Amino acid sequence: MKHLLLLWSLFSLGCPAGHAQTYSAPCATAQSATAGSGTFKAFDRLDIGLSAGSTGVGVDLSMPLTGWMQVRAGFDYMPRIHVNMNFGIQVGDEPESGFDASGNPVETKFDRLSAMLEQITGYKVDRSIDMIGRPTACNAKLLFDFFPLRNRHWHVTAGVYYGPRQFAEAYNTTEDMPSLVAVGMYNKMYEIAETYPDGEGGFENENMKPFFSMGGKDIYSPDLAQKFLSYGRMGVGIGYRNSDGKVYRMEPDENSMVKARMLVNRIKPYLGVGYGGALSKHDPTYRFSFDCGVMFWGGTPSVVTHDGTDLVHDVHDISGKVGRYVRAAKQFKVYPVVSLRLSKTIF
């Protein structure tokens, strides 16, 4: 943003006429407001541009710095397009298929727990959770276009994008909130069950917590505790931890939500090439340009869940669409940029 303010100051102040630099410009065309005059002055033109592409929709201002270079400063915003994803609820450390060796459906631990939780909480736990993924990127940009050829159609661009670290996010749908509330309540009771001693009886254990309190009296249940412990914790099955090979479950947070964020560097250098020209030979003030290049993320992006687990670096064998996105993030250290820009000379 500081760069934008500095550039705007230059636009406002301009250059005194007696100090304007003049360049030999045999290649000057409609790109210059003085096309055909044989001279080209720095800061003699200001263009406003609108763009659309893989970085979103954007607006920018551009101005020539020399006879072969111009500067662009602007802002890109990526529309919040939704992508649906789906994950299964998992109980314990081993996934259950719900079918026997012959392909017949069988009752699983999830089925038994789902029925029990519906009795206790009144909420039905669905077997799967729907999540919404969407981009959240927005970046300020400062780009320099270099025109190496006389016709000034082709250009090479170098510069930088700057914005928040979060590039995209994923979160559960509203319809799945009741299921996640029930899952969170179950895990809370599981934590209570973990305070019970092994074996029979054991009310002497001072660390043992009650499951319920009714009429000022604490209700303990070793049998219920053993049942919970035999099932295991419940959560959204994602993959397996790299550290110990155990199942990684994404459990609801304190607001009964499951979320993940894709994080990249704030500063993202850019390098690309492009082609442009006048939209009409009768009105050189309207121009177009097509650009393609790469935005350097500065390494492999991170996909971090609300509990702090990095799915890119800490988890493997991730299923579904998120698994495909995570595998793609591991392979690509850069973000492809393709955009179309339309501009108008305003003075």
C-alpha positions in Angstrom: 0.0 0.0 0.0 3.0 2.3 0.6 4.0 1.7 -2.9 0.6 2.7 -4.2 0.7 5.9 -2.2 4.2 6.7 -3.5 3.2 6.1 -7.1 0.1 8.2 -6.7 2.2 11.0 -5.4 4.4 10.8 -8.5 1.3 10.9 -10.6 0.0 14.0 -8.8 3.3 15.9 -8.8 4.4 15.0 -12.3 7.6 16.4 -13.7 8.3 20.1 -14.4 8.3 20.8 -18.1 11.8 22.2 -18.0 13.2 19.0 -16.5 11.2 16.3 -18.4 13.6 13.8 -19.9 13.4 13.3 -23.6 14.3 9.9 -25.2 15.0 9.0 -28.8 12.0 6.8 -29.7 12.0 5.4 -33.2 9.8 2.6 -31.9 7.2 5.0 -30.4 3.7 4.0 -31.5 0.2 4.4 -30.1 1.6 3.2 -26.8 2.7 6.9 -26.3 0.4 9.9 -26.2 2.9 11.5 -28.5 3.0 8.7 -31.0 4.6 9.6 -34.3 6.3 12.7 -32.9 9.7 10.9 -32.6 10.0 11.8 -28.9 8.9 10.1 -25.7 8.7 11.8 -22.3 8.7 10.1 -19.0 5.6 10.6 -16.9 3.8 12.1 -19.9 0.8 9.8 -19.7 -1.4 8.1 -17.2 -3.5 5.0 -18.0 -6.1 3.3 -15.9 -6.5 -0.5 -16.4 -9.0 -3.2 -15.5 -7.8 -6.9 -15.5 -9.2 -10.3 -15.0 -7.4 -13.6 -14.6 -6.1 -16.3 -12.2 -5.2 -13.6 -9.6 -8.8 -12.3 -9.7 -10.2 -9.1 -10.9 -8.0 -6.0 -10.6 -7.6 -2.3 -11.2 -4.3 -0.4 -11.7 -2.7 2.8 -12.8 0.3 2.8 -15.2 2.8 5.4 -16.4 5.9 5.3 -18.6 9.2 5.8 -16.8 11.4 5.7 -19.9 11.0 5.1 -23.6 11.2 1.3 -23.0 9.7 0.8 -19.5 6.5 1.5 -17.7 5.3 1.0 -14.1 2.0 -0.4 -13.0 0.5 -0.3 -9.5 -2.8 -1.7 -8.5 -4.9 -4.2 -6.5 -6.3 -7.7 -7.3 -9.2 -9.3 -5.6 -10.1 -13.0 -6.1 -13.9 -13.7 -6.1 -15.1 -16.0 -3.4 -16.0 -19.0 -5.6 -17.1 -22.0 -3.5 -15.8 -25.5 -4.0 -17.6 -28.3 -2.1 -15.7 -31.1 -0.3 -16.8 -34.1 1.7 -15.2 -36.0 4.7 -16.3 -39.0 6.7 -16.8 -39.0 10.4 -14.4 -41.6 12.0 -14.4 -43.3 15.4 -11.2 -44.6 16.9 -7.9 -45.1 15.1 -8.9 -47.5 12.4 -11.4 -46.7 9.6 -14.4 -48.9 9.2 -15.9 -49.8 5.8 -19.4 -50.8 7.1 -19.3 -54.0 5.0 -18.2 -57.5 5.6 -15.9 -59.6 3.4 -19.0 -60.6 1.3 -20.1 -57.1 0.8 -23.0 -57.2 3.1 -23.6 -54.1 5.3 -22.7 -54.6 9.0 -23.2 -52.4 12.1 -20.1 -50.4 12.9 -18.9 -48.5 15.9 -20.0 -45.3 14.3 -23.6 -46.7 13.9 -23.7 -47.6 17.6 -22.3 -44.3 18.7 -24.5 -42.3 16.4 -27.6 -44.0 17.9 -26.3 -43.4 21.4 -25.5 -39.7 20.8 -28.9 -39.1 19.3 -30.5 -40.4 22.5 -28.2 -38.3 24.7 -28.0 -35.1 22.8 -31.0 -35.2 20.5 -28.7 -34.5 17.5 -28.3 -37.0 14.7 -24.6 -37.4 13.6 -24.3 -37.8 9.9 -21.7 -40.2 8.5 -20.0 -37.4 6.5 -19.3 -33.7 6.8 -19.6 -31.3 3.9 -17.0 -28.5 3.8 -16.8 -25.4 1.6 -13.5 -24.3 0.1 -13.0 -20.8 -1.3 -10.1 -18.5 -2.3 -9.6 -15.5 -0.1 -6.6 -13.9 -1.9 -6.2 -10.2 -2.4 -3.0 -8.5 -3.3 -1.5 -5.1 -4.0 0.9 -5.2 -6.9 3.8 -3.2 -8.2 4.9 -4.3 -11.7 7.5 -3.0 -14.2 6.9 -3.7 -17.9 10.0 -3.7 -20.2 9.6 -3.4 -24.0 12.6 -4.9 -25.7 11.3 -4.6 -29.3 10.8 -1.6 -31.5 7.1 -2.3 -32.1 6.5 -2.3 -28.3 3.9 -5.1 -28.6 5.9 -7.7 -26.5 6.9 -6.9 -23.0 8.7 -8.7 -20.1 7.3 -8.0 -16.6 8.9 -8.2 -13.2 7.5 -7.0 -9.9 6.0 -8.1 -6.7 2.6 -8.9 -5.2 1.9 -8.2 -1.5 -1.1 -9.4 0.6 -2.3 -11.4 3.6 -0.8 -14.8 4.2 -4.1 -16.6 3.8 -4.7 -17.6 0.2 -7.7 -19.8 0.7 -9.9 -21.4 3.4 -12.2 -24.3 4.0 -15.0 -24.6 6.7 -18.0 -26.9 7.4 -21.4 -26.1 6.1 -24.2 -24.8 8.4 -26.2 -27.9 7.7 -23.5 -30.0 9.4 -23.4 -27.9 12.6 -25.7 -30.3 14.6 -23.5 -33.3 13.8 -20.4 -31.4 14.9 -22.1 -30.3 18.1 -22.8 -34.0 18.9 -19.2 -35.0 18.0 -17.9 -32.3 20.3 -20.1 -33.4 23.2 -19.0 -37.0 22.7 -15.3 -36.1 22.8 -15.9 -34.1 25.9 -17.5 -37.2 27.6 -14.6 -39.3 26.3 -12.1 -37.0 28.1 -14.1 -37.5 31.3 -14.0 -41.3 30.7 -10.2 -41.0 30.5 -10.1 -39.9 34.2 -11.6 -43.2 35.3 -9.2 -45.9 36.6 -8.8 -49.2 34.8 -10.6 -52.2 36.2 -13.6 -52.2 38.5 -14.8 -49.7 41.1 -12.3 -47.1 41.9 -14.4 -44.3 43.3 -11.4 -43.6 45.5 -9.7 -41.9 42.5 -9.8 -38.3 43.4 -9.1 -37.2 39.8 -12.2 -39.0 38.4 -14.8 -36.6 37.0 -18.6 -37.0 37.0 -20.5 -37.4 33.7 -23.5 -35.5 35.0 -24.7 -33.4 37.9 -28.4 -33.7 38.9 -30.0 -32.1 41.9 -26.6 -31.1 43.3 -25.4 -34.7 43.1 -22.6 -35.9 40.8 -23.3 -38.9 38.7 -20.4 -41.3 38.1 -20.5 -44.3 35.7 -17.5 -46.6 35.3 -19.5 -48.8 32.9 -20.2 -45.8 30.6 -16.6 -44.8 30.9 -15.4 -48.2 29.7 -17.8 -48.1 26.8 -16.5 -44.7 25.6 -12.9 -45.9 26.0 -13.6 -49.0 23.9 -14.9 -46.8 21.0 -12.2 -44.1 20.9 -12.4 -40.5 20.0 -14.6 -39.2 17.1 -13.7 -36.7 14.4 -13.5 -36.0 10.7 -11.1 -38.5 9.2 -8.4 -36.8 7.1 -5.3 -39.0 6.8 -2.4 -40.4 8.8 0.2 -38.5 10.9 3.8 -38.5 9.6 5.1 -38.6 13.1 3.6 -41.9 14.3 1.4 -43.2 11.4 -1.8 -42.9 13.5 -5.0 -41.6 12.1 -5.4 -37.9 12.1 -8.9 -36.7 12.9 -10.0 -33.1 12.7 -12.2 -32.5 15.7 -14.6 -29.6 16.2 -13.3 -26.5 17.9 -15.0 -24.7 20.8 -17.5 -23.3 18.3 -18.3 -26.7 16.9 -16.5 -25.8 13.6 -13.9 -27.6 11.5 -11.7 -25.2 9.5 -8.5 -25.1 7.5 -6.4 -22.3 5.9 -3.9 -22.3 3.0 -1.0 -20.0 3.9 1.7 -18.5 1.7 4.3 -15.7 2.0 3.0 -12.1 2.2 5.6 -11.0 -0.4 5.3 -12.8 -3.7 7.7 -11.9 -6.5 6.4 -12.1 -10.1 8.0 -12.7 -13.4 6.2 -13.0 -16.7 5.8 -12.0 -20.4 3.0 -10.4 -22.3 1.7 -9.0 -25.6 -0.4 -5.9 -26.1 -1.5 -3.2 -28.5 -4.2 -0.7 -29.4 -7.8 -1.9 -29.6 -8.3 0.3 -32.7 -5.8 2.2 -34.9 -8.3 5.1 -34.9 -8.2 5.5 -31.1 -4.8 4.6 -29.6 -6.0 5.6 -26.1 -7.8 2.2 -25.7 -5.4 -0.7 -25.4 -5.3 -4.4 -24.4 -2.6 -6.7 -23.1 -2.4 -10.4 -22.3 0.0 -11.5 -19.6 1.2 -14.9 -18.4 3.8 -15.7 -15.8 4.4 -17.1 -12.3 4.0 -15.8 -8.8 6.7 -17.2 -6.5 5.3 -18.4 -3.2 8.7 -18.7 -1.6 8.4 -22.4 -0.9 5.7 -25.0 -0.4 2.4 -23.5 0.9 1.0 -24.7 4.2 -2.6 -26.0 4.8 -3.2 -25.5 8.5 -6.3 -26.7 10.4 -7.9 -24.9 13.3 -5.9 -27.2 15.7 -2.6 -26.2 14.2 -1.9 -29.3 12.1 -0.2 -28.7 8.8 -1.8 -31.1 6.3 1.1 -30.5 3.8 4.0 -31.3 6.1 2.4 -33.3 9.0 -0.1 -35.6 7.3 -0.1 -38.1 4.4 -2.7 -40.2 2.5 -5.3 -37.4 2.6 -8.5 -38.4 0.8 -10.9 -36.5 -1.4 -10.6 -33.1 -3.0 -8.5 -31.7 -0.2 -6.0 -34.6 -0.8 -5.7 -33.5 -4.4 -5.2 -29.9 -3.4 -2.6 -30.8 -0.8 -0.7 -33.0 -3.3 -0.8 -30.2 -5.8 0.6 -27.7 -3.2 3.5 -30.0 -2.5 4.4 -30.1 -6.2 4.1 -26.4 -7.1 6.2 -23.8 -5.4 4.7 -21.1 -7.7 1.3 -19.9 -8.7 0.5 -19.6 -12.4 -0.7 -16.1 -13.5 -2.8 -15.5 -16.6 -4.6 -12.3 -17.1 -6.2 -10.0 -19.7 -6.0 -6.2 -19.2 -7.9 -3.4 -20.8 -6.7 0.1 -20.3 -7.6 3.7 -21.2 -5.4 6.8 -21.3 -6.9 9.4 -19.0 -4.4 12.2 -19.7 
